[in-house]
């Protein structure tokens, strides 16, 4: 029976390497999103360049802000995937020697699963706020009630950021 226990425990211990599937996938997804965000920025820059040279009929003011905000949002999701991949690797597989030796408080120096979740939640909330801002840019008010809803939404976002920072300062 002891032999079965030893084999089972070895299998359980080595099963942590299944996390590598998520690590590699999230790092690949992060790379893809960084490329997409960068290409979107280059596209906006190119269209702006064409607009000011007079070779484009499309007014850049119709899309430039929303396209750049969308690219920033894409970058934030890429950062979430990067933090998740690196944090999962550090927690389940092995500490990252390069990060450990730097002595800097780096986002990859995650000590607990709760710390990983907290960092990811903060970036996701920021991404949601940026997505909200992108949506607000396109809003056309038809009634005064629309403006009140917008004000209440901004207040709710500000309150959530305040509460998030308040809870973070209590942990420190």
N, C-alpha and C positions, 0 to 999 in steps of 0.2 A: 504494500500500500504506500509506503514511503517513496518508492521509486515512481509511482504514478503521480504522487504529489509533486515531486521534483520536476518531472516532465511537464506537468500542467503549469506549474509556476514559471518554468522557462518559456513556455508558449505564451503565457499571459504577459510576461515581461517583454518579450520580443514583439508582442502585438502592438506595442507603442509605435513601431515603425510604420504602421498603417497611416499614421498622421502624416507621413511623408507624401502620401497621395494628395492630401489637402494642402500641404506646404507648397509642393511643386505646382499644383493647379492654381493656387492663389497668386503665386509669384508670376506665373505665366499670364494670368488674367490681369495682374497689375501692369506687367510690361505692355500688354496689348492696349490697355486703357491709357497708359502714358503716351504711347505712339499715337493713338486716336486723338487724344487731347492736344498733342503737339501739332498734328496734321490740321486739326480744326483751327488752331491759332495761326498756322502758316496760311491756311485758306483765307481767313479773315484779313490777315496782313496783305496778302496778294490782291484781294478784292479792294481793299482800301487804297493800295498803290495804284491799281487800275482806275479807280474812281477819281483820284486826284490828278491822274494823267489825262483824264478825259476820254479814256478808251472804254468806259463802262457806262451804261445807261441806268444801272441799278443804283439806287440811293443807299449808301452804306448805313445811313442813320436808321434805316428800317430794321436792320438786323445786327449791327455790330455789338451792341450791349448784350443782347440775349445770347448771341453766339459765344462771346467771350465768357459770360457767366456760365454757360453750358460747359465750356472747356474746363473752367475752374472746378465745376461740379464733377466732371469726369476725373480730373486729377485727384480730388478728394476721395472718390471711391477707389482709385488706384492706390492711394496712401493707405486706406483701410485694408485693402487686400495685402499690401506689403507688410503692414503691421501685424495682421493676422498670421500671415505665413511665417514671418520671423519670430513672432511671439510663440506660436504653436511649436515651432522647431525648438526654441529655447526651453519651453516648458516640458515638452515630452521627449525630445531626443537628446539634446546636449546644449549647454551654454555656448554662445557664439564668442569664441576666443578673442576675436578682433574687437568686439564690443566690450567685453569684460575688461580687457587690458587698457582701454582708452581712459577709464576713470571718469568719463563724462556721463551726465544723466541723459542718456539717449533713449528714444522711444523703444529701441530694441532690447533694452535692459529691463525686461519684464520679469518680475519675481513670482507673481501669482496669477492664477486664472482670472481672479476678480480684477486685478490690475489690467490685464489684457482686455477684458470686457469693458472696463471703465474708459480706457483710451479709445477703443473702437466706438463706443457709444458717443463720446465727445465729438469725434470726427463725423460720425453719421448725423448727429444733431446739427453740426455746422453745414453739412451737405444739404440737409433738409431746409435750413434757413436760406442757403444760397438758391435752392430750387424755388423756394417761396419768393425770394427777391426777383428771380427770373420771371415767375408768373405775374408778379405785381407790375413789372414793366409793361406787360401787354394788356393790363386791365383797362377797360373803357367803362367809366362810371355812367350808369343810366339813371340811377336814383340816388338821393342822399343816403339811403340806407346802405348802399354799396360802400360808401366812404366810411360809414360807421363800422361795417363788417371788417373793412381793411384795418381801421384803427384798432379794433379789438384783436384782430389776428396779430398785428405788430406787438400789441401789449402782451399777448399770450406768449409770443416768441421771446420777448425781452424778459418776461417773468421766468420762463423755463431756463434761459441762459443764467439769470441771476440765481435761481435755485440750484442749478448744476454747479455753479461756481461756489455757492455757499456750502454745498455738501462736500465739494472737493477741498475747500479750505479747512473744514472740520476734520477731514481724514489726515491732513498733513501735520 
